[in-house]
């Protein structure tokens, strides 16, 4: 099978990691229960930041957010390695900024994910990401963003949404725990 994966908030818990960094940097102690209820991809509102301040905070902290100790979701690394060992093709398709692509690929490898150089796609806007997914003719594609998945509905690719607080109203196949992924794709 040809399997495509977004990285941030699909394979790794990036928003939670950024939330913790914001707490430390802003000298606040906002509980993670607040994080769990944020209805948007953006995390700045609980910190009292405007949209512009939130954007600037993210931009100023991108290197720390992307390349420090952000954890993979439980079982994600193991599941992708098992699928790779079984001969499935694993593709990573991320909208991380172009300036971070080489570092992102190296970081994903370092975290233990199986990466082949020609199967790592980075530095694209959402519409470019969509074109890449179409071109790859994937059997399955997994992402956390409804905006991306909604534009792919016409493809023969089976779409799976990685469960997040901001995508609860979506009706795609839902992945809550990586330990369940192989069962989900085995049933399709």
Backbone torsions as a table, in degrees:
resi	resn	phi	psi	omega
1	UNK	NA	153.5	175.7
2	UNK	-104.9	116.2	-173.0
3	UNK	-118.7	126.9	179.5
4	UNK	-111.5	138.8	-176.7
5	UNK	-133.4	129.3	162.6
6	UNK	-70.0	161.8	-179.6
7	UNK	-102.4	-63.4	-171.8
8	UNK	-69.1	124.3	-179.8
9	UNK	66.5	11.7	172.0
10	UNK	-117.0	-53.9	176.4
11	UNK	-98.4	-31.4	-179.3
12	UNK	-123.8	152.9	-174.7
13	UNK	-89.3	62.0	-171.0
14	UNK	-66.0	-46.7	-178.0
15	UNK	-61.9	-42.7	178.9
16	UNK	-62.9	-41.6	177.7
17	UNK	-60.0	-46.6	178.4
18	UNK	-63.1	-39.6	178.4
19	UNK	-58.5	-43.7	178.2
20	UNK	-65.1	-41.5	177.5
21	UNK	-63.2	-41.8	178.0
22	UNK	-61.6	-44.8	178.3
23	UNK	-54.7	-47.5	-178.6
24	UNK	-67.3	-47.4	-175.9
25	UNK	-67.1	-35.1	-178.4
26	UNK	-92.7	5.4	-179.9
27	UNK	52.3	49.5	177.9
28	UNK	-121.6	168.5	-179.8
29	UNK	-135.8	54.2	-179.5
30	UNK	-74.5	124.7	-175.6
31	UNK	-65.6	151.9	179.6
32	UNK	-66.6	-19.1	174.9
33	UNK	-61.6	-31.5	175.2
34	UNK	-67.8	-44.1	177.2
35	UNK	-55.6	-44.6	-177.3
36	UNK	-58.6	-21.6	-176.2
37	UNK	-103.1	-1.2	-177.8
38	UNK	-64.0	120.6	-174.5
39	UNK	-85.8	8.4	-178.6
40	UNK	-128.9	162.3	175.1
41	UNK	-64.3	-39.3	-178.8
42	UNK	-71.3	143.7	-173.7
43	UNK	-113.2	5.8	-169.8
44	UNK	-78.3	-24.3	-173.4
45	UNK	-57.1	-44.8	179.9
46	UNK	-60.2	-19.5	179.7
47	UNK	-90.0	2.7	178.7
48	UNK	76.4	20.5	-179.3
49	UNK	-92.5	143.9	173.3
50	UNK	-72.3	170.9	177.8
51	UNK	-59.1	-42.9	180.0
52	UNK	-65.4	-44.4	178.1
53	UNK	-63.4	-39.1	177.9
54	UNK	-63.6	-42.6	177.8
55	UNK	-61.7	-46.1	180.0
56	UNK	-65.1	-37.8	178.9
57	UNK	-63.4	-45.0	178.9
58	UNK	-61.2	-48.8	-178.7
59	UNK	-58.7	-44.1	-177.4
60	UNK	-67.7	-22.8	-175.1
61	UNK	-112.1	10.5	-174.1
62	UNK	-55.5	-43.6	-178.4
63	UNK	-61.7	-44.9	178.1
64	UNK	-67.0	-39.0	-179.8
65	UNK	-64.8	-47.0	-174.9
66	UNK	-79.2	-31.9	-166.3
67	UNK	-124.4	19.7	173.6
68	UNK	-101.4	-133.5	-170.7
69	UNK	-98.6	39.4	177.5
70	UNK	-63.2	125.0	-177.1
71	UNK	-83.1	150.0	168.9
72	UNK	-73.3	153.5	173.1
73	UNK	-64.3	146.9	179.3
74	UNK	-51.6	133.1	176.8
75	UNK	75.9	-7.4	-176.9
76	UNK	-62.0	-47.6	-178.6
77	UNK	-62.7	-46.1	-178.1
78	UNK	-63.0	-43.1	-179.1
79	UNK	-64.2	-47.1	-179.2
80	UNK	-65.4	-36.9	176.8
81	UNK	-65.4	-40.8	178.5
82	UNK	-63.2	-45.5	179.0
83	UNK	-62.4	-42.0	177.4
84	UNK	-61.4	-44.7	179.8
85	UNK	-63.3	-28.4	178.2
86	UNK	-80.4	-2.9	176.0
87	UNK	97.9	4.9	176.8
88	UNK	-73.9	148.6	178.5
89	UNK	-89.2	125.9	-177.4
90	UNK	-108.6	122.3	178.6
91	UNK	-118.3	136.2	176.1
92	UNK	-109.0	129.1	-175.8
93	UNK	-133.4	105.2	-173.2
94	UNK	-126.8	148.6	177.0
95	UNK	-93.2	14.0	176.8
96	UNK	-55.4	148.2	-177.6
97	UNK	-57.9	147.1	-178.0
98	UNK	-53.1	-37.2	-178.5
99	UNK	-66.1	-11.1	-178.2
100	UNK	-111.5	8.6	-172.4
101	UNK	-64.9	-53.0	-178.5
102	UNK	-60.9	-44.1	179.2
103	UNK	-64.1	-39.3	179.6
104	UNK	-64.4	-44.8	179.1
105	UNK	-61.3	-44.8	179.0
106	UNK	-62.8	-41.1	-178.8
107	UNK	-64.9	-42.2	179.1
108	UNK	-63.3	-42.8	176.0
109	UNK	-60.2	-47.0	-178.7
110	UNK	-59.4	-33.9	178.9
111	UNK	-72.8	-10.6	175.9
112	UNK	104.3	3.2	177.4
113	UNK	-75.2	143.7	178.8
114	UNK	-77.6	117.6	-176.2
115	UNK	-127.9	128.0	170.6
116	UNK	-108.2	135.6	-172.8
117	UNK	-51.4	-38.4	-177.8
118	UNK	-85.4	7.8	-179.2
119	UNK	-121.1	23.1	177.9
120	UNK	-122.2	114.8	-176.6
121	UNK	-116.9	127.4	-171.2
122	UNK	-147.2	161.6	171.2
123	UNK	77.6	38.3	-177.9
124	UNK	-127.9	154.0	172.3
125	UNK	-74.7	166.8	-177.7
126	UNK	-55.9	-40.7	-178.4
127	UNK	-66.2	-33.0	176.4
128	UNK	-71.2	-36.0	177.2
129	UNK	-60.8	-42.3	-180.0
130	UNK	-63.2	-43.6	179.0
131	UNK	-63.1	-38.6	178.6
132	UNK	-64.4	-44.3	179.7
133	UNK	-61.1	-42.6	178.0
134	UNK	-61.5	-47.0	-176.8
135	UNK	-63.3	-35.1	-177.5
136	UNK	-74.2	-14.8	-179.1
137	UNK	49.0	58.8	-178.1
138	UNK	-73.9	150.2	171.7
139	UNK	-79.5	-38.6	179.0
140	UNK	-137.1	144.2	172.8
141	UNK	-135.4	133.3	-175.9
142	UNK	-121.6	127.7	-179.3
143	UNK	-149.8	162.2	177.0
144	UNK	-98.1	-17.1	-173.1
145	UNK	-92.4	116.8	176.4
146	UNK	-58.0	-36.0	-178.2
147	UNK	-56.5	-41.9	179.7
148	UNK	-72.0	-50.3	-176.4
149	UNK	-62.6	-38.2	-179.4
150	UNK	-62.3	-29.4	179.3
151	UNK	-80.6	-8.2	-177.2
152	UNK	-104.5	2.7	-173.8
153	UNK	-56.9	-27.2	-176.7
154	UNK	-81.6	-10.3	-179.7
155	UNK	-76.8	162.0	175.1
156	UNK	-80.4	-8.4	177.6
157	UNK	-62.3	133.5	173.7
158	UNK	-78.4	124.7	-176.3
159	UNK	-100.1	135.5	179.4
160	UNK	-128.2	133.2	178.3
161	UNK	-100.7	130.6	175.8
162	UNK	-80.5	120.4	-173.7
163	UNK	-55.6	125.6	175.9
164	UNK	-145.8	159.8	-178.1
165	UNK	-60.5	-28.5	-175.6
166	UNK	-90.6	1.7	-179.2
167	UNK	-125.4	24.2	-174.9
168	UNK	-66.2	-23.2	-177.3
169	UNK	-86.9	-1.3	-176.9
170	UNK	-84.0	149.4	-174.6
171	UNK	-109.3	19.0	176.5
172	UNK	-69.5	163.7	167.4
173	UNK	-51.8	135.8	-172.2
174	UNK	-115.6	129.5	175.4
175	UNK	-106.0	112.3	177.8
176	UNK	-94.5	-37.1	-176.7
177	UNK	-134.4	133.6	-178.6
178	UNK	-62.0	-24.3	177.9
179	UNK	-62.4	-19.9	-178.8
180	UNK	-93.7	-5.4	-171.5
181	UNK	-61.2	-47.3	-177.3
182	UNK	-63.3	-35.2	176.1
183	UNK	-64.6	-43.2	179.7
184	UNK	-60.4	-49.2	-177.0
185	UNK	-74.2	-23.1	177.2
186	UNK	-73.2	-23.8	-179.5
187	UNK	-85.2	-12.7	-178.3
188	UNK	-89.5	NA	NA
